[in-house]
């Protein structure tokens, strides 16, 4: 049972817009920044979004994210086949004095 | 280019020990916190431990406290994870990552990972 809650799966067709939610509590998302990671099949995770909604250089602007209260969401517009991956949200948890991850969402491009 | 390369994984019996290493290059190692994150087969990511630039502060997930120890050798630009009294549930790919700042979940970049299998 992960501290942050994500839907286990999501799907969309090429060109569509999909969103992935991430729900936490006041000790993590409610008081700290949210980060998103993309893990392509068979590879190491890669930073996708930092500090709630910032994209590292090289990440397409098709990827966007937001945070409100104790929840966050990742949006992918103009869905492409290469976006098929696992997506994880993460945040620091003040109560645990450590980093917590969501359980991950497997995105399928139909 | 920033590069992290893990090594030291393998098969170990329950109760055994293993030491993972992570060689860092392409950045000023002494300027960054570092971290270990693991991923059990077919499962999600789990943060394991963080260590401050000079090694004076360390944080661990509760499930590994007293068994796994994070350390670093700044002269060798290397990060380590000493794993003792290993359990089956420690079986995972272990990733090292550069940690941007404490009280965040900012890990970038990640190494390719090294697999630890705890089994008799």
Interface residues (C-beta under 8 A of the other chain):
Chain A: X2 X32 X33 X34 X35 X37 X39 X44 X45 X46 X47 X50 X51 X56 X86 X88 X90 X91 X92 X94 X96 X97 X98 X99 X100 X101 X102 X103 X104
Chain B: X35 X37 X44 X45 X46 X47 X50 X59 X60 X61 X62 X95 X100 X102 X103 X104 X105 X106 X107 X108 X109 X110 X111 X112 X113
